[in-house]
Amino acid sequence: MSIDVNLRSPLVADGVVPFDAVPIAWPAELPDCPDSWSEQAEPVTVRTQVEEGTPKVRRRFTKRLVRAQVGMTMDIAQRNALDSFFHVSLDGGVLRFDFRHPWLDQVVPWRMVEAPAFSNIGPLGVAVSMVWELAN
């Protein structure tokens, strides 16, 4: 069975993508190993102050949300491919993509939080900064 995940896919009904939608493959022409990587889990609890005693604490959501700061160096053709991948294939960050986590050595589904940031590092080089999120 083949599932077509594109802008007109039945998976994207009324602009809502189910969490378990099939992630899109990371393009083969893009680097598969980041130059820099840092990540931090978002807080999963909410603290409520009470008049007396210790604050009440409850879980905000059931899954852990991890944000990763990802840096890569690309040439201009790769930069253009990444820009198209984000805006067209991922529908501006709505859809998830598969990428191998550099520390866990497992392919996991990521979502880009915002459009990649590009800066020039020479006549043919482009530094790319991205923010990705993973719910696990």
Secondary structure, DSSP 4 states (H G I P E B T S, - for coil): -----STT-TTSBTTB--TTPPPEEPPTTS-SS-SEEEEEEPP-EEEE--SSSSPEEEES-SS-EEEEEEEEEEEHHHHHHHHHIIIIITTTTTS-EEEE-TTT-SEEEEEESSPPEEEE-SSSEEEEEEEEEEE-
